Structure formats: C-alpha cells, structure tokens
Amino acid sequence: MSETKISIDHTLCIGSGMCALTAPRVFGSDDDGFGELAPDWQSAAGDPMVKEAVRACPVQAIRVDAG
C-alpha cells in the first residue's frame, strides 16, 4: 500500500492561508499564521483538493509525494 507524503517548506511559506482554505481537512495554520498539516491529515491525504492546494500556494511551499 502506497503512502502519500505531504510537506510544507517553512522557509518558503508566507502564511497566505490558501492551503487551509483549499483543503482544510489536510492543512491548517500555526499560531503565527503559517501553513501546517492538520493533526489527522493522513486520513484525508487522498483528498483531490490537496492538488488544488499545491497549485494555489503562491510560493509553491507544498510538496506531495505519492509513495
């Protein structure tokens, strides 16, 4: 069984919030407003909106690798 790996490059993230708006089951924001993975993101990793969140990120800080 393949496992999807999602990561956010925090050196690139500017906190636009587009990831959380696009795929809220997978992404959220930390206390400073920067993107982070939701606590239970693995259960929603296959959500088709994840690809939209990758496209919506203005600085391309999100990486998705299908195992």
N, C-alpha and C positions, 0 to 999 in steps of 0.2 A: 504494500500500500504506500503510495507516494504522499509525502507531507509537504504542504505549502509553507514556505518561509517568507515572512514579511518583515522588513526592517525599515526604519526611518533614520536617515543620516542627520543626526542632530547638529552637525557642523554646517549643514545647508539649510535646515528648517528655519523659516522666518515667522512661523506662527500664523499663517493666513487662515487656517481652520478649514480649508477646502476638503481635506481628507475626512475630518469629522462630520462635515456637512453632507458629504457624498456617501460615505459608508460608516454610519455611526455605530454599527454593530462591531466594527473592526477597529476603528480609530476614535480617539478622544483627545483631550488636551490636558497637559500637566498644569500645575499651579501657576506657571509663568506664561501659559497660553500656547506653548509649543506642542506639536503633534506627538502622540504616544499611542501605543497599542492598547486597546481596551483590555480589561482584566481577563475576559473569556474570549479573546479574539480567535482562538483556534477553532472554536465551534462554528464560526462564520467566515473562515478563511476562503471558502469556495464561493462566497457571495460575488456575483458578477459586478457589483458596484465597486469592488476593490480595484478592478482595472480602470474604472472611471476615476476613482480617487487618484490613481497613479497619473493619469492624464491631466487631472485638474490641478495637481500640485504645481504652483508657479515656478518652483525652483528644482523640480524633479528630485525631491529628497526621499521618495519612497521606492523601495526595491522589492519586487516579488519574484521568488524563485520557486517554481514547482518542482518538487523532489522527484 
